[in-house]
Amino acid sequence: MGKPDIDGFEEMEGTTFWKPTKVNEEISGVVIGIDEGQYGKNYTIKQDDGKMVTPSSYKVLQSRMATVRPGDTVKIIYTGTEPSKQRGYEDTLMFRVLVKRR
């Protein structure tokens, strides 16, 4: 939810992007929107505290989130990196995705 403001209005906060840096870092919440972005689908997740977060469009995460629908509850856990299978590319960020269907 937003911050209390004047005359009963609430100040709304924007969605933040999630870019994990530590192994076992996680986010969870209800998927409230899925939009097409420049690098794949953007999933907007509403966390229990009301904050909106969008995980960055990592290839592995896109693959694991392919069947997620609005209304599903997800938990995304960053599990570290694996060496790229293609020489000269950065390591691949790996994730676990757990889903509770609505």
Sequence and secondary structure as in RCSB ss.txt:
>XXXX:A:sequence
MGKPDIDGFEEMEGTTFWKPTKVNEEISGVVIGIDEGQYGKNYTIKQDDGKMVTPSSYKVLQSRMATVRPGDTVK
IIYTGTEPSKQRGYEDTLMFRVLVKRR
>XXXX:A:secstr
  EE GGG EE    EEE   STT EEEEEEEEEEEETTEEEEEEE TTS EEEE   HHHHHHTTT  TT EEE
EEEEEEE  SSTTS  EEEEEEEEE  
